[in-house]
Amino acid sequence: MWSSDVEHVTKRRSYAVIKKDQVRNFTDHLNFIDDTNSIKFTYEEETNVVIPFLDLLINRQPDKTVKIQVYRKLTHTDQYLHFQSHHPIHHKSGVVRTLMDRKDMLVSTENDKDKEELPVHIRNALKSCGNPKWIFDKVKHDQCQKRKKTIDTKKRNKSAQESKGLAVIPYVEGLSETAERIFRKYGINTAMKPYRTLRQLLVHPKDQCTLTVEQTGECVYRIPCHNCDCTYIGETGRNYGKRQEEHRKEVESISNRMFTRSDRKSRAAEMNKLAITDHVAKENHVINWSGAKILEREGHRITRQVKESIWIRKEPSCMNRDGGAYSLPTAYDHLLVTCSTSRDHKPDEARRRN
């Protein structure tokens, strides 16, 4: 019974082996299955006992052993995150650490490890990206300390239980580091993400330029008054045009009716459904519907409501009755004023960072 099982397993394993002269036929067979040609299988052949696999170069030695080196394509440019970019320092040191760890863990011989790190690739490539010498020394020191340090499983599990969660914050140089230290005091871990990327600025899967203001959905918008500097800030998950129709319908129900002075005075004392209607009733002003502007586009409802509250808080002459759907704490007032002031005084610097 045991021998038959072994024979059965051996037969099954033999079917998984592809002979060297049948690799092309097998690849053509796989590509022939999909009529849409959406998926294409390719392969590389061994050349001079060397074959690349992912980012590794595998060498077959005469003694049947395998020698592994780092593989880079001929088109590889050695372009990594620049040290002067607007990212937290642990992101920049993470680039150095990743390349050093790959060298230490995957490269098989000490001679190849030294060539990989010192003059040939890692240091020269990262130096051209603006990385100073001290960041290499810091990463190597951290790696040595990590090897020497024995991690106590009980302490690690205890610290994981004591953690009160994770806060993901946008990275703003000088501000995010301070926030990270404050969160750490209360046992809250932090992760930082770029506030704005080149992909967000340059890549648009859907051509948003062809959308009119009325066709734009999931947005925060501003509607100005024609007779004064007051504006109304709102948010909607639908198209702005549909939301504007609701605003206009209520406003026109007030503005199109003929009131005496006493009627208008009593009408102004009443509270309407919308704050923009209250403004028209009290001030007898006209809303500039054609001057409406989309301030933000955001698909996530809670995030959109937060952005609405921020714009309401930043607007000097806002006709809104409250702070929006999201109750933004007053602790953010000083930060909003500071950010608005710095943006007004340093527009060129902000654009460079973004």
N, C-alpha and C positions, 0 to 999 in steps of 0.2 A: 504493500500500500504506500509506503513512504517513497520507494523508488519510482513508482508511477507518478506520484505528485511531483517529484523533482523533474521527471521527464516532461510532464505537462507544462510546468513553469518554464523549462528550457525551450520548449517549442514555442510558447507564447512570446518569450523574449526574442527569439530568432526572427519573428515577424517585425519587430521594432527596429531592426538593423537595416540600414539602407546601404547597398553596395556603392562603392565610389563611382563606378561608371553609370549608375542609375540616378544620381542626384539631379541631373538636368531633366531627365524624363519625369521624375517625381515632382519637381518644381513646376514643370509645364502642366502636369496633371492637376495640381492644386490651383493654378491660375485659370485652368479651363473650366473648373467647377462653377465659378461665379460669372454669370453671363453679363453682369453690369460692369465688370472690370473695376469695381470699387476697391477691391483688395488685391494687392500685388505682392507675391512672395518673391524674395530674392535670396541669393546666397553668395558667399565668397569661398573661393578655393584656396587651399594651402599652397603657398609659393615659397620655395626654398626652405621648407620645413617651418614656415612662419605663417600664422593666420591671425588677423585681428578679430577680437570678440568684444563688442561694446567699446569701452575705453581701455582695453587691455590688449597687449601684443603677446601672443603665446608662441614660444619657441620650443620645438622638439629637439632635445639634446640626444647625442649619440648613445648615451647610457640609459635611454628611455625615460629620463626625467624631463620635467617641464620648467622652463625659465619664463618668468612673467615680467613684462615691462609695461609702462604706460604708453598707450597708443593715441596718437593725434593725427587727424587727417591732414592732407596737404593744404586744405583750405582753412585749417584752424588758425585763428588770428590772435589768440592769447588775450582777448579782451574780457576783462572782469570788472566788477563793481569798482568805480573810481573812488579813491580815498576822499576826494573833495565833494563827493555827492552828498545830498541831503538825506542821510540814513544814520541810524544809531550806530555807535562804535562796535557793538557786538555783532551787527550784520557784517561790518567790514572785516573784523577779526575772524568771523565765521568763514569767509572766503579763504583766508590763509589757512585756517584750521582744516577745512575740507581737503584742500590740496595736499597738506602735510599728512593728514590721516590716510589719504589714498596711497601716498608714497610709502608710508610705514607699514600699512596693512596688506597691500597687494603686490608691491614690487618684491621679487624673491631674493635678489642678491644685494649685499651691502654696497658694492661698487655702483650698481645702478641706482640705488637710493641716493648716494652722494651726488651722482651726476644729475639726478632729477631735481634735487633741492638747490644745490649751491650755485654754480655759475650758469647752468644751461637753461632751465625752464622756470621753476617756480619763482625764485627771487627776481630774476630779470623781468619776467612777465608782470609780476605784481609791482615791481619798482617803476615800470613804465606806466602803471595805472596810479601812480602817486603815493604808493604805500611807503612809509618811512621805515628805517631799520628797526626802530623800537617795537613795532608791532610784530615782527618776526620773532624777536627775542621774547616778547610777552607770550606769544602762542607756544613757543618751544618750552618756556618755563611752566606754563599751565599744563602742557602735555606730560612733562616729567613729574609734576606734582600729582597728576591724576594717576599715573602708573604706580607711584609710591604709596598713594593713599588707599587704604582698605576701607571699603564702604560697609558700614554696619547695617544689616538689613532691617533690624528692629528700629533703629533711629530713622532710617529712610522711610519706613512705613508710617512711623509716628509723625514725621514732618509732613508726609503726604496727607494724613488725616487732619492735621492741624491747619492745612491750607484752606482758606475760605473762598477759593474760586479763582477765576482768571478774568482780568480786565484787558480788553483789546483797545488800545488807544492809538490815534494817528500820531505820527512822529513830527514834532515841532522842536527844532534844536533849542536846547536850554530848558524848555518847558516840560518836555516828556521825561527827561531824566529826573527832574524834581518830583514830578507826579509818581514816577516809579519808586523813588525812595519813600514817599509818603505811603503808598500802597503797601510796600514791604513791611512797614511798621505794624500794619494791621493784618499781616498774614495773607495778603492778596498778591498773587503773582500777576505780572503784566507781560503783554506781548505788544510789539509796536508794528505798525504797518505804514507804508508811504501814504502821505495825504493826497498827493496827486502824481501820476506817472505819465510818461510820454505816451504810453498806450492809450490812456484815457483822453489825452489831448489830440492824438493823431489818428487813432483807429476808431472807426465808427461802423460796426457791422450793418446797421441800418442807416440810410442816409437821412440824418435828422435835418439837414439844410432844406429839404423839400417840404418839411412840415411847417404849416403856418402856426401862429399862436393859438388859434382856435382848435387846431387838430392835435396839439400837444397834450398828452395825458400824464398822469402820475407826476404832478409838479407842484411847486410853490409859486404863487403868482402875486403881482402887485397891480392894483388898480388905482390910478391917481384921480384927484378931483380937478375939475377944469377951472374952478374959481379960486382955489387956495392950494397950499402946499401939502395938505393932508393926503394920505394914501391908505388904502386898505390892503392888508396882507391876508392871503388865504391859501389853503391847500386842497387838492382834490385827487382822488384816484382815477377819476374819469377824464374824458377830454375836457380841456378848459372851456371850449365853446359851449358845451352843455351846462357847465357850472355858471358861465356868464349869463346864459339865458335865464337861469333861476334868479340871479341877482337883478337883472334888468326888469324882469317881470314884476318883482316886488317894488323896485324903485319907481318904475313907471306908474304903478298903481297909486303912488303918492304924488309924483310930480305932474301927472296929467289931470289930476282933479283940481277943481277951482275951490279954494278955501278963502273965507273971510279972514281978517286978522285974528279975530278971537278963535275961529276954528283952527287956524294954523298954530296958534299959541298952545291950544289944548292938545293938538295933534303932536306937537313937538315934545310935550311932556310925556307922551306915551312911549313905551319901549317896543320897537318892532322886532321882527325875527332876526334881522341882520343889522350889524352895526353900520354898514354902508347906507342902509335905508334911514337909520336914525340921523346920520349926517345930512342927508338930503332934506329930511323933514325939519330939522332944527335950524340949519343954515340957509335953506332954500338955494342950494348950490346944484350944479350940473356935474355929473360924473363923466370923466373923459374915458369912455370905453375903448376908443381906438388907441389910447396911450398905454394900454395894459402890457405888462412885460412878464415873461417867465423868468423867475429868479433861480430856481433849482429844478432838476429832474431827479426823482428818486422813486424807485419801485417799492421799496420797503416802507410799509405804512408808518411804523413807529419812528423810523429815522426821518421820514418826511415830516412828521408832526414836530419832531425836535427842531428840524431846520426852519419850519414855520415859526416856532417860538423864538428862535434866535433872530430871525429877520424882524419880527415884531418888536423885540427888545432893542434892536439896533436902529430901528426907524425913528427919527426924531419927532416927526409929526404923523402919528399913526391914529387912525380913527377906530381901530379895534377896541372893543369893550374889555377884553381880557387878554391874557398872554398866549392864547392859542390852545389847541387840544392837549398839548403836553405842558405840564406845569414845570417850567424851567426854574430851578432854585435861584434866588437872588445872589448867591455866591458867585455866579458867573458874570454878573454885571461888570465888575472891574476888568475881567479878562476880555469881555467883548469890546469894551471901550478902548482898552490897550491895543487889541488886535486891529481895530478900525483905525486908530490913530497911526500905528506903525505902517499899515498898508497905505495910508494916504501920503505919508512922508517918504516912504521907501518903495515906490512901485517897481523900479528897475531891479532892486535887489530881490524882491519877492518873485518877480518873473524869472530871474536867474535860478533861484532855488527850486521853483516849480518845474 
